[in-house]
Amino acid sequence: MKEINEILELLNPWWKDGSVSRDLARPYKRRVFNRLLKLVDYRQIIILSGLRRVGKTTLLYQIIENLLKSSDPKHVLYFNLDKSAKDLKEILNAYEELVGVNWKKERIFVLIDEIAKLDSWGRKTKLIYDAFPNIKLIVSSSSSIGLEEEAVKNLAGRYFLTNIKPLSFVEFLELKERGELLKNPKLWEREIKREFDSYLLRNLPEIITWDDELLIKDYLRTMIIDKVVKQDIPERFRNVDRDLLLNLLSIFYSEPGIYLDYDSTSKKLRISKKTLIQHISYLEFSYLLRKIKNFRISTSTVSRKMQRLYPYWWTLAYCYGDNYNKIMENVVASSIDAKHYWRKNGKEIDFLVIDGKNILPIEVKNKKQLTKNDMKNMKYFLEKYRMEEGIIIYDGEESEEKFTNRRQGNQGFSARIRHIPLWKWLLEA
């Protein structure tokens, strides 16, 4: 009990001084912060998920800072299971003994970092949720491994799940106190482009001002990739081959957007197809890999063949090379949370953004000038499926092309293709 008391006292300094350090609850509030505050008033458990180092813990501290404005500091409990894997009831009992708050009866706020470190966390939080309506639970996890499965199985109707992403380009500028550039992007275009080049490697809050690129890459590898591969995944699954995971990352990160062929890859690595499938799924669940599937427009289904793999967040790919052409494509995939692309008869569209019946095709070209050949797949797609708009993201100037097709035997239709530079598209995304 002494050990857990020491941890509780260390992690909850506001029990003594009534406030949260500015180093913990950073002054800058991200867009998602206000959405989370609105959820605090609801009964449901708030679950924050996302890659390591994206700022989930900072958000928890900012929520705590806000709670302290209207709540007794001793009624706000924070614990990090990454520091010490304790049982929820053990934590609550130690908390009651230490500060004298009856957690079974009094209104309290319990914030648990890395909840997935707790065995059967869904069942255990459900027991607390159902038995003690006086407790508001807010939890985080750096892995989706079993997260949604556990939540759906045990917490149906009892939770709100929010995925916390790395900084958007707008947030990056604001956090660097360059928000004034956003008031007139045309006037400040040169400065924005300069910041954009910096953003591509620095979209995590902790490293936005770092100059040393080698140090940044070492940070990404040791603080994210190595911790997930050597710690998070083996803690959750048995028979995990860490070397295989790192080998797969080296293959897929070196070539973002690579077509996945289980048969040839398993033969090349001299492993079973089952082992390969399992280990790729581990990397997916850990926010290290993103799988994109070929979408069939006519049937609104996806094909299991010709799947493509990208680093879940493009920044991680810099650890394995500086292929800007592929990084550029990866930036778009990450930013739209890409799930689908289109390929048929040798023609391909990089990404499809699907919202109900609406489909927006997006192509990415690492060019300053677009040729007719660069446009042909987009035009073909828009004509074939009679869609009104497509986007080509590239390195040139913003422009727009409109065209009308009046083929014999149909009524014809009009469509437009927006050409937009990546930096500007990210300001709008």
Buried (B, 14 or more C-beta within 10 A) or exposed (E): EEEBEEBBEEBBBBBEEEEBEEEBBBEBBBEBBEEBBEBEEEEBBBBBBBBBBBBBBBBBBBBBBBBBEEBBBBBBBBBBBBEBEBEBEEBBBBBBEBBEBEBEEBEBBBBBBBBBBBEEBBEBBBBBBEEBEEBBBBBBBBBBBBBBEBBEEBBEEBBBBBBBBBBBBBBBBBBBEBEEBBEEBEEBBEBBEBBBEBBBBBBBBEBBEBEEEEEBBEBBBEBBBEBBBBEBBBEBBEEBBBEBBBBBBEBBBBBBBBEBEBEEBBEEBEBEEEBBEBBBBBBBBBBBBBBBBBBBBEEEEBEEEBBBBBBBBBBBBBBBBEBEEBBBBBBBBBBBEBBBBBBBEEEBBBBBBBEEEEBBBBBBBBEEEBEEEBBEBBBBBBBEEEBEBBBBBBBBEEEEBEEEEEEEEEEEBEBEBBBBBBBBBBBEE
